[in-house]
């Protein structure tokens, strides 16, 4: 009887259905869709439209529109229509929506609500982890309990908490809010006065007039409204660790890590922004941290961990978690570093397929992030890097080179006026930062990392 049930399960997963979710039009989504589709999955994407790069794959991928005014309804509709076996979130908002939908289903009766709850748990892991992975303070406290090195930190609930900050953690401090990404909710403060200013900037809610202004200057008015209407975010202050950034991407099922890619950052979009060029490294401490976090929280799916490698000592500090797909996730870098293939083999209950690395180079330049900012990078870096251009998809390449413009016509006109009159760079331009110590790592092949 048990053997029959196992056979029925294998038959049901003969062509697994995978739903990707994204509200940010990130390049990682079409890359994941391409990888899973080539492996034999039926793929659908719930995303912000129009202008999402995955729309270039519309002939092979089913697309649902994600509404910022009714995000949970959008998510329910996509799940009920597509009936996925697994949901893979690619942005922080959609992770939060899955958590909220799980909570709503727990309060409902009926088989449909139970089925939805189980699907979300199968996709993300234990529901006890939901309140931890989306809270920076709780996540780092959990990591500390697991013996993972983290910076000194303090939860900032009120302005009065800043009075204890200097007594417990020497300046400078990194002030962060939950529910933000890409460095948007991060500030560095060198005094209590600056910390207070950062706290006000990160937590103050614009009034109705400011909301109307933002909605008139941006095209994604539903997401502007959603971000405006969310509750006051939690804030944490961390000790500033002088050093260079690093990160790892991992995939797991039921708390067991299946594959990990660890990188050090060579170039990023600003000092606290996302990486554009990275160096693949063995990353023993980062991989160990991923295994401990996944096991402790009984996670499933893809996630990323961000670190700082201290300049003076070389110690690796965990600074935050991204409970979603991150840029390295779709990259096939050999059997031990192919997250998609590892996840697929576990989903299909089959042995890990033999995979070949997409490149021999251990330096990766993310496309289009790095290529759009190539003038800031020395030629030697780009020439020694693999640029992950999806050349087999020319329509996707075109869409990635010409991304959706989030500003409205009025917003773009005012930006043009500001540039002409004030002679400053556009607000959407971020100067890249090079990390020289990471550049000193000699380029090698991915295969050599395992020797």
Secondary structure, DSSP 8 states (H G I E B T S, - for coil): -HHHHHHHHHHHTTT-EEEEEESS--THHHHHHHHHHHHT-EEEEEE--SS-GGGGGTTTSEEEE--SSSHHHHHHHHHHHH--SEEEE-SHHHHHHHHHHHHHHHTS-SHHHHHHHHHHHHHHB-GGGHHHHT-HHHHHHHHHHTT--B--EEEE-SGGGHHHHHHHS-S-EEEEETT--TTTTEEEESSHHHHHHHHHHHH----HHHHHHHHHHBS-HHHHHHHHHS----EEEEE---EEEEEEEEEEETTEEEEEEEEEEEEEESTTS-EEEEEEE--HHHHHHHHHHHHHHTB-EEEEEEEEEETTT--EEEEEEE-S--GGGG---SGGG-HHHHHHHHHHT--------S-SBSEEE-TTTTGGGGGGS-HHHHHTSEE---TT-HHHHHHHHT----B-HHHHHHHHHHHHHH----TT---EEE-HHHHTS---BTGGGG-
